[in-house]
């Protein structure tokens, strides 16, 4: 073993310790959203703050710094250990990028922000339950202020939002995301207008009384089919569905059960399982290094939306699973043919809740949040005006106005987590997934036949070998180019939506 490899292994060992602490912090956050008693919140916030400080020290301390600078020039980013394998060099460059970002943030800032977010999530949960934005507003004020400061500390070229977006999608800038929305919004608006002129699809049978236990039972059936390994994974309930991976052998997803809606839980489970499958597919031997991490939140979202929409809303998927669904809810769907069911779950109609929005209008929800986040960070929108601005944009983009804060500006957990800059990745994920799916379909032209027979593992295996196994060896757009032999483009996404819904609605 050469010296460079020894130096790399030493750096990896140090970074792995920080990742262990991060796993502990994520476990506390998962518990806070699932099983923690209500009165445990105050001290839990202190615990999360303490761990955030420990993790920051591990990733910026003398021991890590000395190990890193043996492999790369800290100032210039030039690799010193050029005899390392290309993937390990890519890992070192990613470590260096993370290090520069981490060292831009003072320890006190990291700790204070972690504490604020832990406290804010508890307040948001109460505010949403009571549909009272005023309860949450003081915390959002502080989060926005700290995010502005974070942007200044991290640095940016054109817009302060760039610094925050970079935390979640390094390949994109605010200007580039603006261009993406400028391209897809007219196409979506035109499609929505065409659909609105057709006869509405009846989806009333998807709403009624659907037993919670039976919904959970069906969810586990789906997870088994996806290869969500029960010895490594959990499924639980939370206010807002999420996925959390504590280490390569401990993955947890949550769902939200609405006993009045059949598809709400199914969509959530498929979505969060997509996130977990990505994390499960990352190479365990690189745990603690960038090569054992997801590329970006946009690529992460491509995996969740892949399973939720491209597979989970497809007719072949339900050719296999619909009989099982009918069995779980005897008497509810007996008289509903598969064709009718498939059209119903793909119904397009403006709705208030993003996570339950149809495929066509979904990006408009993301555009709304992206515009509001930019305005909050640049100071052109005050926190006190968020509810009115939200309702105005909802009316402008979707033609509907929320009746309450709970179905409007309080519906998402992200702002309470301090995750401003995250939302654009939801739209980018759909676009990434469409481009990836075109290539997948060219390799497996018989995919519909195989999925209709209940075979989902070949889909998972393709994603694993094409996307998951690389970790952060490549950037998101570089990975897309490698897999599809085409540069990043929204055209496959626009084409997919147009083709699918022209068929479902029999548009001219």
N, C-alpha and C positions, 0 to 999 in steps of 0.2 A: 504493500500500500504506500503510495507516494505521500509527500508532506501535504500537498494541497488537499488530498482526500481526508487526511487526518484533521486538518484545520476545518474542513467542511463538517466533518462528523462532530467535532467539538462545538462548533456553532449550532449545529442541529440539536445537540444535547441541551445546550443552554436555552434555546428557543422552545424546546419541548417542555421544559419546566414552566415557562410562561403560559404555554398552551394548557397545561394541567390546571393552572390557576384560572384560566379563562373558562375551562370546562366546569369548574366549581361555581364560578360566577353565573354561568348559563343555567346551571342546575338550580341555583337560588332564584333566578329570574323565572324559570319554568314553574317552580313551586309557588312563586308569588301569584302566578296567573291561574294556578290549578287548585292546590290544596291548602295553601297557607291560611291560617285563621285571620280574620279581618284585622284584629288588633296587633298582628305581628308586623305590620307594615313599617312602623317607625324604625325599629331596630334592624329590620331587613334592609332598609335603605342605607343604614350605617355600615352594614356588612358588605353590601355591594360597593359602596364608596371605598371601603378599605381594600377590597379585592382589586378594584380599578387602579388604585395606587400601586399595589404590589405588582400587577401586570405591567403597568407603565414603567416601573423601576427595572423590572426584569428585561424589558425590551429596549431600554435606553441607558442602562447602567454601564459601569466601567467594564465588567466582565464581558457583556455582549458586544460593546463597542470594540474592545481589543480583539475579540474573536472575528468580528466582521471585517475590521481593517486589515487583517492578514489576507483576505480574499479579494477585497475591492477597495479602491481609493475612495474614502468617505466624501471628499469634496467633489471630485470629478465624476465618480461613478464608473471609472475604468477598472475592468477586471484585472486583478493581479495574477490570479491562479488560472492561466489560460490552458493548463493541462487537465482541467476538470471536464467531465462530460458536458455536452451542450445543455442538457436539461438541468444539471446542477449549476451551471453558470447562470441559466435563466432564474433559478431559485435564488442565487446570491443577489442578482439584480433586483428581484422582487423584495428580498429582505432589505436591501439598501433603500429602496423606495419607501418601504414601510418605516424604516428607521428615521429617514429624513422627515417624514410626516410626524412621527411620534415625538421626536426631539423638538419639533416646532411648538408643541403644546406643553406648558408648564405642568408639573405634577399637581399643583393646587387646582388648576383649571380642570384637569381630568377627573380628580376626585369630586370636586364640586358639581361638575356636570353629571357624573354618575349618580350622585345623591339626589340631585334635582329630578332626574328622569325617573328614578325609583319612586320618589314621592309623587311625581306627576301622574304616573300610571295608575296609582291608587285613586287619586282625585278624579282622573278622567273616567275611571270605571263608575264612580258614583255619579259624576256629572252626566254621563251617558244614560245611566239608569233613570235619573230624574229629569233627563232632557233639559238640562240647565247649563248653558254655555258660561254663564257668569261665574259658576263654581270653578271652572277650568281656566278661565281667561287670565287670572294673575300668574298661573304657572306657565301658560303659553307665552305670556309677555317675557318671562325670565328665560324660557327656552329660546325664543327668537333672539333675544339680546345676546345670549351666550353663543348661539349659532353665528351671529354676525361677528362676534369676537373670534370665534373659531376660524371663520373665513379669513379674517385679517391675519391671524397667527399662521395659518397654513400658506397664505399668499395666493394670489390669482392674477390673471392677465387682464381679462376683459370685464368680468362680472363676478361679484362676490359669491353668487350661486355656483360658479364653476368649482370653487374650492370644496363645496359641500357635495356636489354631484360627483366629483372625482373620488370621494370616499366609497362610492357604491358602483360607479361605472367609469373607470379610468380612461376608457377610449373616447369618451364623449365630452363635449362642452355644451354650455347653455345654448350657444348659437346653433350648434349642430342639432340639438334636440328641437329647437324652434323650427328648423328646416324640416325635420321629420314630421312634426305635427302639421306644418304648412302643407306637406304633401298628402298626408293620410286623411286629414279632416274633410277636405272637399269631397274626396271619394266616398268617405263614410256617410257624409251628409246627403250626398246624392243617392246612395243606396238606401238609406233610411227613408228618404222622401219617396222613392219608388215603392218600397215595402208598405209605407203608410197608405198608399193608394190601392192596396189589394184588400181582399177579405181577411179579417183577422183570424189567426189560428186559435182554436179553442184549446186552452191548456187547463181548464177548470179542474180536471180530474187529478192534477198534480197538487192540488190544495185540499185540505180537509183535516182528517185525524189520522196521523201516522205514528204509531207507537214508538216511543223512544228506544226501548230495548230492541225492537225489531230493526230499527234504523241502525243501531250499533252492530247488531248481528250481521246485517247486510254489508256494512262498512268493512267488517273483518273478512268477509268473503272476498270483497274486492281487493283488500290488501294482500290476502294470500295469493290471489291471481297475479298480482304485480311483483311478487317475490319480496314482500316486506316481512323480513324474518322476525318472527315473534320472540326469539331468544335474544334479539338485539334491539327490539323496538317496543314502543308503547303507543297507545291511542287513548287520549283523555279529552275532557271537556274544558273549554275556556270561553271567556266573553268574546274574544276575537281569535279565530283559528290561526295557529302558527306552527312552525317546525323548528326544532332545536336539536342540534347534534353535539353531544357532550364529548364524544371521542369516537373512534372508528367502530366501536362495538356498543354504543349507547345512543340511540336515536329516538326522539320523541316528537310526535305530532299531536295536535289537538284539533277538535272540530267543535262546531256549535250546532246543537240539535234544535230545530224548530219543528214541533210536532204538527204544525199546520202546513208544512211545506215538505214535499218529498225530495226534491232535488237539491235543496240548500246544503244538507249534510253530505250528500253524495259528491257534489262539486267540491266542497271543502276538503273532503278526505282525499280525493284524487289529486287535488292541487297540492296539498301539504305532503302527500306521499311522493309526489314528483320532486319536491325539495329534498326530502329524506333520501330518496334513491340516489340523487346526485351525491349527497354526502357519503352514503354507503359505498358509492363507486369510487371515491377518491382513494388513492393507494395508501394503505395503512402503514407501509414501511416509511412513508414520508410524513406521517403525522407529526405536527409541530413545525413543519417547514412550509414554505409557499407551495411546494409541489404536492402537498397534502391538503391544499385549500382550493375553494371554488374560485373561478376566474373573476367573476363580477356578479353583481345582483341581477343584471340583465340576463346573463347566461343562466343563472340560477332560475330566474323567472321563466326562461324558455323551457326549462325542464318541467316546471309545475304546470304551465299552461299547455305544454305538449300533452300531458296525461289528462288534464282536466277537459281540454277542448278538442284537440286534434284526434285523440283516441276516445275520450269519455263522452263526447257528443256525436261520435260517428255511428252510423247504422250497424256496421259489422260488430262493434263492441256490444251493442245491445241485442244483436242477433243471438249472441251467446248468453248475456246476462239478464235479458228481459224475463225469461221464464223463471229464473231465480228470484227476481224482484216480485213477480206476480205471486210466487209461492210465499214470500215473506209477508206480503200484504194481501192475504186472501180476501177476495170479494171487492177489493178496491180497483183492480185493473183487469179483472177477468174478461170484461167485454171490450177492452181497448186493444185494437190491433197494434202490432209493432210499428207499422207505418205511421199511424196516428200518434203514438207515443213519441216516435222520433221527431216528427214535425213539432210537437208540443214542446219538447225540451230545447228545441232550437228556435223557439218563437222570439221575434224581435219586437221589443216594445220599450220605450224609455222607462227607466225605473230609478229609484232613489239610492239603492244600496249597491256600491261598486262590486263587492264580492259576489253578488247575485245577478249582476248585469249580464245581458246576452252578449255574444261575441262581437256583434256589430257596434253596439253603443258603448261597449266597455272602454275603448280608448278615449272617448269623450270625457269619462269620469277622471281619467288620468290627466288629460289636458287641463281640466278644471283645477286640479290640485297643483299641477306644475305652475300654472299661471299665478295661483295664489301664493305659493311658496316664494317664487321670484319676487313678487310684490312685497311680501312680508320682509324678506331679507334686504331688499333695496330700500325699504322704508316708505314705499308708495301706498302701502295698505297698513292701517293700524289694527292691532289685535281686536280692539273693541268693535271694529266694523266687519269682522270675519263672517258672522252669520248672514248679514245682509248681502255682503259681496258673494258669498257662497250661493245664496238663493238666486241672486241676479244671474250669476254665471250658469247655474243649473237651468234656469229658464232660457237663457241664451243658447246653450249647447244642446239641451235635451227637451226643452219645451215644457218642463214641469217645475213645480216649486215645492220643496219639502214643507210638511206641516209642522215639523218639530226639529229641534236641534239634534235629537238622537238619530233621525233619518237624514240629517244634513251634515253639518260641520263637525259633529261629534262621533260620527260612525266609525272612524278609523283610529287605531291605537298609535300610529306612527309618530304624530307630533308629540304625544306624551312621552315617547321613547327618545325624543330628540333627533329623530331620523329625518330631518329636513334635507332633501336632496335624493331621497330614496324613490319617490313616486315615479319619476320618468322611467325607471327600470321596468315597471309593469307594462308599459307600452313597448319598450325596446324588447322585452322578453317575447312578446307575441310576434314581433317582426323577426327576431332571431329564429324563433321556432319555425316560422313559415319557410325561411330560407333553408334551414336544416331539413325540414320535412320534404321539400322538393328533391333533395339528394337521397334521402332515405327511400322515397317512393321510386326513384329510378333504380335503386339497388334491389328493392323488394317490390316489384310490380304486383306480386300476389299477396301483399300485406293484408288486404281486406279479407281474403279467403282464410288466411291463417288466424287473424284476430277473431273472425266469426266462429272459428272452431275452438276459441278459448285460449289460443297461444299468444301470450303477451311477453314471454321471456325473451323471444328473439328481438323484440322491440327494445326492451331494456338492455339487452346485450349489445345492440348496435350503439345505443347512447353511451353505454359504458366505454366501449372501445374508441368511439369517435370523440366524446366530450369529457367524460368523467376522469379517465385514467391519466390525463395530462396535467391535472392540477393547474397551477398558474404558469406552466411552461410558456404559454402563448397568451396574448391579449385577446379580448373577445372578437374583435374584427379580424385579427390574424387567424384565429381558430376557424372562423367562418370561411375565410379564404382558403384555408388548408383543406377543409372538409368539402366545400361546395365548388371550389375553383372559380368562385365569383366574389367580387367585393361586396361589402355590406350594402343592402338595398331594401327599401320598403316595398318594392314592386311585387315580390312573391306574396307578401301579406295582403296587399290590396287585391291581387288577382285571386287569391284563395277565397277571401270574403265574397267577392263579386260572383265567382263561379258557384260556390256552395249555396248562397242565398238566392241567387237567380233560379237555381234548381228547386229549392224548397218552396219558394213563393211563386214559381212558374212565371217569372218576369219575362218580358219580351227582350 
